[in-house]
Amino acid sequence: MSKTKVEKTNKIVLFKSKKIRRAWYMDKWFYSLVDVIGALTDSANPTDYLKKIRKRDLELASYLGTNCPQIKMLTSSGKARKTLAGNAKDIFRLIQSIPSPKAEPFKRWLAQVGQDRLDEIDDPELAQERMKLIYEKKGYPKDWIDKRLRGIAIRQNLTDEWKTRGIEEQRDYAILTAEISQATFGMTPEEYRKYKNLPEKSKVNLRDHMDDLELIFTMLGERVTTEISKEEHPDGFEKSKGVARRGGNVAGNARRETERELGRPASTKHSALGINVKKQIDE
């Protein structure tokens, strides 16, 4: 299964055989309002339908304009485009302006979809099982999947630790991650993507294209960083940056020792399984 198809599986849910695009945004599911209109009205042109009801119901138009963000979602052609999206509360407000007998079943369906996500938050093993199934369908072997899932857990522990140290911005996470990667592999994540010839400005996950050794050294750098941070309690971004570099250095030393023993680089330009990355993006 290609990555694009996997993303569609993750980001599209079904109501009465109708596809509803969604995205996890600000700790909530947000759904494409156009898709909701299509599911509830069977309109041949849901976009025009939404425009018309916004003109007819000025209060609704004001509400949607104030509360509903534009979120990038995949179109039927596979392109990422911004679309007006709403959470459960917003959709309930939209439904009030749509005279449709499908409204009540849709409300129950929406509640169930939200409950599934809450169940995953309460029991992370459910989310892990979902991820495991996705990787199995993509053709990864079991031992690689085990490492990848373990790496996801280690990464989560690290970001939780950074939050404890007062680091919240995604940009800061990216900088700290780059420090670990640079010290571990001699490359930042962006440089590593180019090294592996992964497409620029795509959602292809670098770690999904690492082999066993690359995943192991990545986990080591992030785990050691987490342990040092827990021991020393660095205050703020700059001190955490130094800790990230030290954690990466531990993994970097292990990588270099491994390369001396093996007589070859631990990093590889090849993608795990030899997956055709360009084909994944195009499909």
C-alpha positions, 0 to 999 in steps of 0.5 A, a space after each residue: 500500500 502506497 503512503 498516499 493510500 495509507 494517508 487516505 485511509 487515516 484521513 477519510 472515514 465513511 458515513 453511509 458509503 460517503 467519504 468524509 475527509 478529516 484531519 487531527 488539528 488542535 487536539 480534535 478531529 476536523 471534518 471537511 464541511 463540503 464532504 459533510 454537505 455531500 453526505 447529508 444532501 446528495 447534492 451534485 455540487 456540495 461546494 455551491 450548496 454550502 455557498 448558498 446556505 451561507 448566503 441564506 443563513 447569515 448567522 451560520 455564515 458568521 459562525 463558520 467564518 469565525 470558528 472554522 479553519 482552512 485545513 489542508 486535506 487531500 483532494 480526489 486527485 491526491 493534491 493537498 488543498 485547503 478546505 473549510 473544516 469544522 469539529 463536531 460542535 461546528 458540524 452540529 451547527 451546520 446541520 441545523 441549516 440543512 433540512 435532511 432526514 440523514 442528520 440524526 444518524 450522522 450525529 450518532 456516527 460523528 459521536 462514534 468516530 470521536 469516541 474511537 479517537 478518545 479510546 485510542 488516547 485512553 489506550 495507546 495500544 489501540 493506536 499501535 495496533 492500527 499503525 502495525 496493520 498499516 505497516 504490515 499492509 505496506 509490506 514491512 517485516 515484523 521485526 522492522 515494525 516492532 522497531 518502528 513502533 518502539 521508536 514512535 514511543 521513544 519519540 513521544 517520551 522525548 517530546 513529553 520531556 521537552 514539554 516538561 522543560 517548557 518547550 512547546 513550539 514545533 519549530 523548536 522541536 524541529 531544531 532539537 531533533 536536528 541537533 540529535 540527528 546531526 550528532 548521530 548521523 552527521 546530517 540534519 533530517 533535511 540533509 538525510 532526506 536529500 541523502 536518501 533522495 526523498 521528495 522535497 516538500 512531501 509528507 514522506 516520513 524519513 523514518 519509514 525509509 530507514 533500515 534497522 540500524 538507522 532506526 536503532 541509532 535514531 532511537 538511541 540518540 533520542 532515548 539518551 537525550 530523554 534520560 539526560 534531560 530527566 536527570 539534569 532538568 535543563 531550563 528552557 530551549 538553549 540548555 535542552 539544545 545542549 542536552 540534545 547534542 550530547 544525546 546524539 553524540 552517544 548514538 554517533 559514537 555507537 554508529 562510528 564504532 559499528 561502522 568500524 566493525 562492519 567496514 561500511 557506513 551504517 546509513 544507507 541511501 536506499 529506502 527500507 524494502 527498496 520502496 519506490 518513493 516517487 511512485 508512492 507520491 504519484 499514486 
